[in-house]
Amino acid sequence: MLSVLLPGVIAATIESVVTESDIIVLAMPLNQYESLDPALFTGKIVIDAMNYWPPTEGDIPAFMDADVTSSERIQQYLHGADVIKTLNHVAYNELEDQHLPAGDHDRRAMALVGESKQAKTIVAELVTAIGFDPVDLGELKNGKKFQPDTPLFNARYVANDLLHKK
């Protein structure tokens, strides 16, 4: 049945996927993050592609503190992982529709933030490989610059322009 809906998909448990992976992309309803076992993520790079967006998810008390970003909350919960926020400000269909080869002057920029320089370097390589120019905006708290209802959210900039918009 799954192959009819999603060609090439392989059914697996969360535990087996996380255990066998070095990089995990979290793209799930934000209110479900506590269903994850933090111990599984120790030593892993976690890409937080989620957003706290009350119009679509409702009010989630844990994410309502404007002084702490949703990614900082995820980092607190997955304390043994290196959380990098990216992929959250580009629509999922645009990941396939708007990728371009390296060096193309119209190649879209993708912001990323996180505390680990090494993890950001690895995630930047992934962003490059999928056809976008990574732009490091610093610490995880800077993820608020490209969350919903900000000028960078779902905006289309090349790397140099994104750097000047921050």
C-alpha positions in Angstrom: 0.0 0.0 0.0 2.8 2.5 0.9 4.5 1.9 -2.4 1.4 3.1 -4.2 1.3 6.3 -2.2 5.0 7.0 -1.9 7.2 5.1 -4.5 10.4 4.0 -2.9 9.3 4.4 0.7 10.6 1.9 3.2 8.5 1.5 6.4 10.7 1.6 9.5 10.4 2.5 13.2 11.6 5.8 14.5 14.1 4.0 16.7 15.7 2.2 13.7 15.8 5.2 11.5 17.4 7.4 14.3 19.8 4.7 15.3 21.0 4.1 11.7 21.2 7.8 10.8 23.8 10.5 11.5 21.4 13.4 10.5 17.7 13.4 11.3 15.3 15.9 9.8 12.4 16.6 12.2 9.4 17.6 10.1 6.4 16.6 12.2 3.6 18.4 14.0 5.5 20.5 16.7 3.1 19.4 19.4 4.3 15.8 19.0 8.0 16.5 19.8 7.7 15.0 23.3 6.8 11.6 21.8 10.5 11.3 20.8 12.9 9.6 23.1 15.7 12.1 23.7 18.2 9.3 24.4 17.9 8.1 20.8 19.2 11.4 19.5 22.4 11.6 21.6 25.3 12.4 19.4 23.1 13.0 16.3 22.7 16.1 14.2 19.0 17.1 14.2 17.7 19.4 11.5 14.7 21.3 12.9 12.5 22.0 9.9 9.5 22.7 12.2 7.9 26.0 13.0 5.7 27.2 15.8 2.8 28.8 14.0 -0.3 29.3 16.3 -2.7 29.9 13.3 -2.1 26.4 12.1 -1.1 24.5 15.3 -3.0 26.4 18.0 -1.5 27.7 21.2 1.2 25.3 22.6 2.2 26.7 26.0 5.8 25.3 25.8 6.4 27.5 22.7 4.6 30.7 23.7 7.6 32.3 25.4 8.8 34.9 22.9 12.3 34.9 24.5 12.9 31.2 23.6 12.6 30.0 20.0 11.0 26.8 19.1 14.4 25.4 18.1 15.9 26.3 21.4 13.0 24.3 23.1 13.8 21.3 20.8 17.5 21.6 21.7 16.6 21.6 25.4 14.5 18.5 24.9 17.0 16.7 22.7 19.8 17.9 24.9 22.3 15.3 23.7 21.9 16.2 20.0 23.2 19.1 17.9 20.0 20.9 16.7 20.4 23.0 13.5 17.4 25.0 12.3 17.0 25.1 8.6 14.6 23.9 5.8 11.8 25.5 7.8 11.5 28.7 5.7 11.2 27.1 2.3 8.0 25.3 1.2 8.5 21.6 0.9 7.6 21.5 -2.8 10.2 24.3 -3.5 12.9 22.0 -2.3 12.5 20.0 -5.5 11.2 22.8 -7.7 13.8 25.5 -7.0 17.1 23.7 -6.5 19.8 24.9 -8.8 23.5 23.8 -9.4 26.3 25.4 -7.4 27.4 28.7 -9.0 24.1 29.6 -10.6 23.6 33.3 -9.9 19.9 32.7 -9.2 20.5 29.9 -6.7 18.2 30.4 -3.7 19.7 30.8 -0.2 18.7 28.8 2.8 19.4 30.1 6.3 20.7 27.9 9.1 21.5 28.4 12.7 22.8 26.3 15.6 25.3 26.1 18.4 27.7 23.5 17.0 30.0 24.9 14.3 30.9 21.3 13.2 27.2 20.4 12.9 26.4 23.6 10.9 29.3 22.8 8.5 27.9 19.3 7.9 24.3 20.6 7.4 25.6 23.3 5.1 27.1 20.6 2.9 23.7 18.9 2.8 22.0 22.1 1.9 24.5 22.7 -0.9 24.0 19.1 -2.1 20.3 19.5 -2.4 20.7 22.7 -4.5 20.7 25.7 -2.2 23.3 28.1 -0.9 23.5 27.8 2.9 23.8 31.0 4.9 24.9 30.7 8.5 23.0 33.2 10.7 24.8 32.2 13.9 23.3 30.9 17.1 20.1 28.9 17.5 18.3 31.9 19.0 18.7 33.6 15.6 16.2 31.2 14.1 13.6 33.7 15.0 14.7 35.7 12.0 13.3 33.2 9.6 10.3 31.8 11.4 6.7 32.4 10.2 5.6 36.0 10.0 9.1 37.3 9.4 10.5 38.9 6.3 12.8 35.9 5.6 10.1 33.2 5.9 9.2 31.8 2.5 11.1 34.6 0.9 13.3 34.0 -2.1 16.8 35.5 -1.7 20.2 34.7 -3.1 22.9 34.3 -0.4 24.3 37.8 -0.6 20.9 39.4 -0.4 19.8 37.1 2.5 22.9 38.2 4.5 22.0 41.8 4.1 18.3 41.2 5.1 19.2 39.6 8.4 
